[in-house]
Amino acid sequence: MPEKTDWEAKVANLLKAELKRKGVTYAQLVEKLAEMGVDEKEVNVRNKLARGKFSASFMIQCLEAVGTSQLRLDY
């Protein structure tokens, strides 16, 4: 299995941190995505974030679902 690149780790950690800041679990995220018409299963979301491999559109959907309008990218 290929290892996560630094970029994949950064983007996954960015999204995970935002979920944590908002107090949103993966199960709650799945519910919020469903309300937007995005069909995901909790296990799939968990795997995407664990691998760090997901599309930019998926990330934006997640951020929109939890009500994030701004991101800080400084590390």
C-alpha positions in Angstrom: 0.0 0.0 0.0 1.5 3.4 -0.9 2.3 5.7 1.9 0.6 9.1 2.4 2.5 12.0 0.9 3.2 15.1 3.0 0.5 16.9 1.0 -2.1 14.2 1.6 -1.4 14.2 5.3 -1.7 18.0 5.4 -5.0 18.1 3.7 -6.4 15.2 5.7 -5.3 16.9 8.9 -6.7 20.2 7.8 -10.2 18.7 7.3 -10.0 16.6 10.5 -9.0 19.6 12.5 -11.9 21.6 11.1 -14.3 18.8 12.0 -12.8 18.7 15.5 -13.1 22.5 15.9 -16.8 22.3 14.9 -17.4 19.3 17.1 -18.7 17.2 14.2 -18.3 13.4 14.2 -18.0 11.4 11.0 -21.5 10.2 11.5 -22.8 13.7 11.9 -20.8 14.8 8.8 -22.5 12.0 6.8 -25.9 13.3 7.9 -25.0 16.9 7.0 -23.7 15.8 3.6 -26.9 13.8 3.0 -28.9 17.0 3.7 -27.0 18.6 0.9 -27.7 15.7 -1.5 -24.2 14.1 -1.1 -24.5 10.3 -0.6 -21.6 9.0 1.5 -21.3 6.2 4.0 -19.5 6.8 7.3 -16.9 4.1 6.6 -16.1 5.7 3.3 -15.6 9.1 4.9 -13.4 7.6 7.6 -11.3 5.8 4.9 -11.0 8.9 2.7 -9.7 11.0 5.7 -7.4 8.2 6.9 -5.8 7.9 3.4 -5.8 11.6 2.7 -7.0 10.9 -0.8 -10.1 12.7 -1.7 -11.2 15.3 -4.3 -11.2 19.0 -3.7 -14.9 19.0 -4.3 -15.4 16.4 -1.5 -13.4 18.7 0.8 -15.4 21.7 -0.1 -18.7 19.7 0.4 -17.5 18.7 3.9 -16.5 22.3 4.8 -19.8 23.6 3.5 -21.7 20.9 5.4 -20.1 21.9 8.7 -20.5 25.7 8.1 -16.9 26.6 7.5 -16.5 29.7 5.4 -12.8 30.4 6.0 -9.7 28.2 6.5 -6.3 29.2 7.9 -3.5 27.6 5.9 -0.6 28.7 8.0 1.1 25.9 9.9 
